[in-house]
Amino acid sequence: MFKAIINTFANCFKIPELKSRIFFTLIVLGICRVISMIPIPGLNGAELSAYFEKANKTAGAGLLGMYSMFTGGALERCAIGALGIMPYISATIIMQLLGAVIPQLSKLAREEGGRAKIIQYSRYLTVLLCLGQGFFMALGWENASTIFPGFTGKLVLYASSGWEHWWYLLQTVLLVTTGTLLLMWLGEQITERGIGNGVSLVITIGILARLPQAYVGVMDMFFTKASESRFNIFHGIALICLLFGVIAGVIAITQAQRKVPVQYAQRAVGRKVYQGGTSFMPLRVNYAGVMPVIFAQAILMFPQKIFLFLGAKIPFFKDLAIYFGEEAFLYMFFYGLMILFFSYFWVATQFNEIQIADDLKKYGGYIPGVRPGQATSAFLHNAMSRITLAGGIFLTVIAIIPVLLSRVMKVPYPVATFFGGTSMLILVGVVLDTMRQMESHLLMRHYDGFLKKGKLRGRF
């Protein structure tokens, strides 16, 4: 099997077009890494990097740590790519959600050329988000002790008042906005001229940049002095088995789908007669992808901070804040509930069963045993509700594994992030999607794909 995979990768470089696409993708991803390392003038990123390194050895830096992971460490280095590609993704998600509630946008998406206009609107929204987030990020760096708990250093080397203060704000906002727009443009160039989805690959390369820290964490776990190490060879075997199990589960659920059979009747359009046939409609088990996990983490970041703030005057809230720590059972309980909620929320806003039923009826298609129209819509709604429950439960399990490893078993945070959560879901999804595109190039030129049996299905 491994020999066949190696031969398949070797065949990729025998096709000139695919070879040039792979090299172009690698070069652009290298430029993205450079953007995440160029510091903003007037900021002392070394102190913030030391803070994040210390936090990662204990329990991680919460949502800010996850955001820094998505930016490839640019946030903790105070680099020009500190905002990462996330504002563009946020703008795209906002436009998708608006399309579900604004009929004009939904109609525009179905028109010829409408998709390009929505992408253009997303770019404009990205600029606005970058300006807003960049301004608050500049203020956060200026008051680092309030944003990063336990941080005692000073990040901004400019004066805290006068024209130098305003110059710092203007310079920082413009640089981080430019960095995000450059990453957005590079991601689009990868999608157009490279291989794979460019925006997803930009995030993936940032996550993979954490591998050296994970390697150091593994060395600290198993190769310290015997009197200090809490882990032995049996822990290592268990972690390896867990890693392979998580990867296999993520691949299975990412590609899992329910195939609903669809029958098309013979129909005449003008002078043309279209023959009927049988097809199927794929309903994905994990339709929402990684979004429920991100939403749940973002929202649950605030309760503990709010209770700690109120606890300064009322001791009851300070005691209540303990139950919303990441290691607390109540936190994990609400974490799982919110993942399930956002799984259904995403399906409810993005999967329009009424429109699908109308389109099937319009083109002469029907599900065997189900009446066209409202009955078809109800059938699709019930089917998606059942499989979404399975996908939501799977996401909950995958999301909680890193928390249990880092908080309960005391596995270093950089190591635990690769055993589930958003990191593993994104990595596996992007790798599957990239391999699917490479396989399509190979099969078009009569080369064997990655799999002799079955078929790779990407996320998109």
N, C-alpha and C positions, 0 to 999 in steps of 0.2 A: 504493500500500500504506500509506504513512504517513498519507495523507488518510483512509483507511478506519479506521485505528487511532484517529486524532484524533476522528473522528465517533463511534466506538464509545465512547470515554471521555466524549464529550459526551452520548451517550444514557444513560450511567450516572447523570447528574444529572437526567434527565427522569423517573426512577422514584423517587417519594418515599421508599419504604422503603430502596432501595439507597443513595440520597443520604444519608439519615440514618445508615445503617450506616457509610458511608465517613467522614463527618465525626466520628462517634463514635470510630472507629478512630484517626483522626488526632489527636484531642484526647487520647485515652488514651496514645498513643505519645509525645505531647509531655510528659505527666506522667512517663512513664518516663524521658525524658531529664532532667527536673528532678531525679528521684531520684538519677541518676548524677552530679549536680553538687553536691549539698548535702554539705559536708564534715562529718566527725565532729568534735565539739569536742575540742580538745586534741591534734590531729594536724596536722602541718605538711605538707600535701599538695603544696605548691608545690615543695619539694625533690625529692619523688619524681617529680612530673611532669617536672621538668627532667632527672632521671636517665633516664626512659623516652624523652624526646625525644632525648637524646644517643645512647641505645642504638639507637633506630630509625634514626638517620642512618647508623649503621655496619652492624650485623648483626642488629638486633632483640634482644628480651629473652627469646628462647626460649619455653618453655611459659607463663611468666608474662606475656609479651607477648601470646600468643594468648588467655590467659584475660582479660587486660585488654581485648582487642578484643571479646570476647563480652560483657563488662560495659559496653561503650560508654565505656571510659576511666575508669570509676568506681574501679577498683582503684588506678590511679596517682594519682588525686585524693584517695584515702583518704575516699571518699564513703560514704554510708549504703547505697548499692547496690553496694558493693564485691564482694559475693559473686555478684551478678547473679542470673540465673534458673537457673544451672547446678546448684545443689543439687536443685531440683525435677526437672530433667531427669535427674540422676543417680539420684534416687529412683525415677523412672519406669522407667529402664533396669534398676535392681536388681529392681524388681517383675516386669518382663518376664522377666528371667533366672531369677528364683525360680519363676516360673510354669512354666518349662520343666523344672525339676527337682523341684518339689513338686507332686504330683498334686492335692492339695486346692485349691491356688491355680488350677491349670489347670481344674479342674472348676468352681470358683467363677466364673471368667471366662466360662464358657459358660452359666451359669444366668441367669435373668431377674433383673435388678437386681444381678448379681454384679459387673459392670463398675464400677458406681458405688461399690461397697464397696472395690474395688481402688484406685480413684482416691482414696478417703478414706484408705486405708492409705498411699498414696504421699504424701499431705499430711502425715500424722503422721511418716513417715520423713524428709520434707523438714525438719521442725522439728529433729529430732535431728541431721541432717547440718549444718544451719545452726549449731546450737550448737557442734558439734565443730569445724567448719571456721572458724567465727568466733573460737573460742578460739585456735586455732593461728595464724589470721591476725593476731590482736591481739598474740600473742607474736612473730610474724614482723616486724610493724611496730616492735615494741620492740627487736628485734635485727636491724635492717634490713641491716647489713653482711654478715650470714651468709646472708641470703636473696637479696639483690640484689648480685651480684658487682660490685665497684668502687664501691659506694655508700659515701660517707664522711660523709654528713650525719646529722642526728638528726630522727626523725619525731615521737616522743612527747614532748610538752611537760610531761607530769606527772613526778612524782618516780618513781625506779626502785624504791622500797621504801616500806613503810608503807601506810597506808590509801589514799593517793592512787593507788598502784599497783593495788590491788584494785578501787578505784572505776573506774579506767581500763579494766581487763579486763571488769568487769561492764557498764559503759556501752557499750563497743565491741561486745561479743557481742550484747547486746540490740538495739542499733541495726542492725547488719548483718543479724541474723535478721529483724527487723521489715521491713527494706528488701526482703529476698528474698521474704518472705511477701506483702508489698504488690505486688511485681512479679508473683508467681504469681497473685494475685487479679485484678490488672488484665489479665493475659494470658487468664484464663478469661472475664472480662467481654468481651474482644474476640471470643473464639471464640463466645460466646453472643449478643452484641448487635451485634457489628461484622462485619467481613468478613475472611476468612482465618483461619489458625491463630494464636491469640494469642501463645502461647509462642514460636513460631518468629518472629513479627513483632517481638517484644521483642528477640530476638537480632539480627535483621536490622537494626533501627534502630540498634543499637549498632555493627554493622559499618559501616553507611553513615555513621556519625558520624566515621569515619576519612577520609572523602573530602577534607576540607580539608587534612589532612596529606599525602595523596597528591597533591593539587594543588600544594602547596608543593614536594614532592619532584620533580614533573615540571618545575616552573619552575627548580629548582636544576640539573636534568639538562641542560636545553636552552637556558636563557636566562642563564647565567652568562657571565663573560668568556671570550672565545675561547681564551685561553691556559690556562684552568682547566677548561673543559668537555671531557669525554671522549666526548660523544655528539654526533652530527650528524643531519641530516634522514633519512638512510638508517636509522639506528637507530630514529628515530621511526616511520617507515613499517613497519619490521619489528615493532615493539612493537604497533602498531595491528592489523596482520594477525594477530599472535599472540593478541591480546585477542579479536578476532572469532572466530578459530578455536577458542579455548578455550570461549567462550560457546556456539558452535554445537555443539561436542562434548559439553559438559555437558548442554545441552538434549536432544540426541539420545539420550545414554545414560540420562538421567533418565527419559525417556518410553519408552525401548526396552523391549519385552517380547516374549516368545514366546507366541503364542496356541495353546494345546493344545486341539484340538477335543474336545468332550464330547457324547455322545449320551444322551438320556434316553428310556427305554422307557415305553410306556403302562402305568399302574399304577392300581389301585383302592384307595382308602382309605375304608373304610366303604361308604357309598352313593355316594360321589363318585368319578368316574373322571377322572384327570389325563392329558391328552394328552402324548405324547412330543414331543421337539423336539431341536434342535441348538443348542448354545451353545459357549462356549470358556472356558478357564481361563487368565488372564493370569499369566505367570511373569516377574517383573521382572528385567532384567539387573543393575541396581544395587540389589539387594534390601536391602543393608545401609546404603545411603545414605552419610552422612559419618562414621558411627561408627568404621569401621576406621582412618581417618586420625587421629581424635582419640585412640583407644586407642594407636596406634603412637607418636604424638608424646609422649603421657604417659609411656609406658614407657621410651622412648629418652632421656628427659630425665635419667635417673638414672645410667646407666653412666659417663658422663664425670665427673660429680660424685663418684661413689664412687672412681673411679680417681685423681682428683686428691687426694682425702682420703688414700687409701692411699699416694699418691706422695710425701707429706710424709716418709714413713719409708723407702719402697722406691722408688728411682728408676725401676725397670722400669714400675710402674703409671703414673707420670707420663708416660713416653713412650707408653704404651698409650692414655692419655686423648686424645692428639692424634688418633688414628685414629677416635675417636668424636665429634669435632666435626662440626657440621652440614655443613661444606664437604668433609669427608673422604669418599672413595669407600666405605669400609667402613660408615660411617653410612648412606649412601644405600642400600647393598646390604641391610643389615638393615631399613632403613625400608621398602623395597619388599617384602621377605619378610614382615614383620609385617603390612603392609596386606593381602597375600594371605591370610595366616593368619586374621586377624580377619574378613575377608570370608566365609570358609568357616565360621568359628566362629559368626558371627551367623546365617548361614543354618541351621546345624545346630541352634541353640537356638530359633530363631523359626519356621522352616518345618517343620511337622510333616507329612511326606508320608504317614505311617501313618494319622493322623487324617483327612486329606483323602481317602485311598483308602477308608477305612471309611465316611465320609459319602457319598461317591459311590455306594458299593454300597448304602447304606441307602436312598437316595432314587432308586434305579434308574438311576443314571448310570454310564457307562463310556466309556473312551477307545477309539475305533475301532481295532481290531487289537491291543488289549491286554486281557488277562483282568482281571476285577475282583479286588480284594483285594491279595495280596502282589505280583503282577506289576505292578499299577498303581503301588503304592508304589515298587517298584524303578525303574519308568520315570520317575516324577517325580524320584526321587533322582538318577538319571543326567542328566536334563535340567537340573536346577538346578545340578549340579556343573559342567556344561559352560558354561552361561551365566554362572555366578558367576566362573569363570576369566576370561572376557572383561571382566566388570565390575571384578574386582580389578586386572587389568592397566591398565584405564583409570584407576582411582583412583590407582594408583601413578604413572602419568605425570602426572596433574593435580597430585598432591601434591608431586612433585619439581620442577616448573616454578618455583615461587616460590623454592625453595632455590637452584636454578641461577642464577636472575636476580640474587638478592641477594648470593650468595657468589662466584659466578664472574664475572658481568658487572658486578657492583658497582652494580646498580640499587638505589636507596633502598628500604629494607624496607617502608615504608608503601605504596609504589607496587607492589612485587613481590607483596604479599598479594592484590591484586586480579587477578592473572593466573593464579589457580589455588588449590589447597589448600582448606581448609575454608571460607574466605570465599566463593569463587566457587560452591562446591557448595551452600552454604546459601542464598546470594542467589538463584541460579537456581531452586532447588527451591521456595523460599517464593514467589517471583514467579509461577511456574507455578501453584502451588496457589491463590494469591489470584486470579489471572486466571481460573482454572477456576470458582471460586465466583461471580465477577462475571459470567462468561459464562452460567452457569446462570440467574441472575436475569434477564439480558437475553433469553435464549431463551424463558423462561417468559412473558414479556410481549411476545413477537413482535418483538423487536429482533434485528438481526444481531449475532453474536458477534465475537470478535477475528479469527477465521479463517473464510474462506469455505469452505475445504476442510480436511478433517482434523478433529481433535479434540484439545483440550488435556487432558492427563492430569496430575493433581497428584501429589504425592509420597505422599499418604495414600490 
